[in-house]
Amino acid sequence: MTRTDGRVLVAGATGKTGQHVVEALSETPFVVRAVTRDADAADSLRAQGVDEVVVGDLLDPDDAARAVADVDAVVSAAGAALRLEDIRGDLVDGTGLVNLIDAAADADVKRFVLTSSIGVGDSKGGLPLSIRAVLTAGGVLSAKERSEERLKETSMDYTIVRPGALTDSPATGDVLVGEGGDSVCGSIPRADVANVLVHALFTPETENRTFEIVSQPGLRDPPNTLVDVEWGQIPRAEPAE
């Protein structure tokens, strides 16, 4: 495959959602770069379609700067664990992503797609109380809100995607998109989230907007506000001659 149309950094590439993002981007003409704290993950990332691996911790501003060097766009699927016992110290959702956002802005990155969560900001009512209690106690929701606000303060064209409860079910391809706080409530497969993240890169209509997404089968309550997004086509790499 030819790789000539620019470079995309995937943050959180070793996570379950990030792996789906890498899979989708690996079929495009873009050079796919991943940043990971785990040096041992480099070989498996390359096997999944990553072209470049930066070993570094986003909690370190210098590592974040190395990760975004010569990058045209960033897709972040990074996030903390949902179990309260696993949530401690500085969170990648806050400090780590703020470092990445600041580094990307300083490096003149043009496009940033951020995975957040239903329950952040004006969407708090869309998150079940049991999950909201865990994420609030662990500081995850406030960390994600901090990252959202920092991204909005930059000059980068951004898209913020707030998925519902994440599942490991196969992609449904049937995603409901809300815009406006408590617009939708429910769950969504990680594969569907990744599909939205990658499509957002190629959909100018999504620039500088925040969306809540769930899958039709995962819908809990009737949606309050839905929007119809004309998703752009994901470009495909030409076969090498």
PyMOL commands that set and color helices and strands:
alter all, ss='L'
color gray80, all
select helices_A, chain A and resi 16-25+39-47+61-68+84-86+92-106+121-126+129-137+140-153+190-201+204-206+216-218
alter helices_A, ss='H'
color red, helices_A
select strands_A, chain A and resi 7-11+31-36+52-55+73-76+111-115+157-163+165-167+175-178+187-189+209-215
alter strands_A, ss='S'
color yellow, strands_A
deselect
rebuild
show_as cartoon
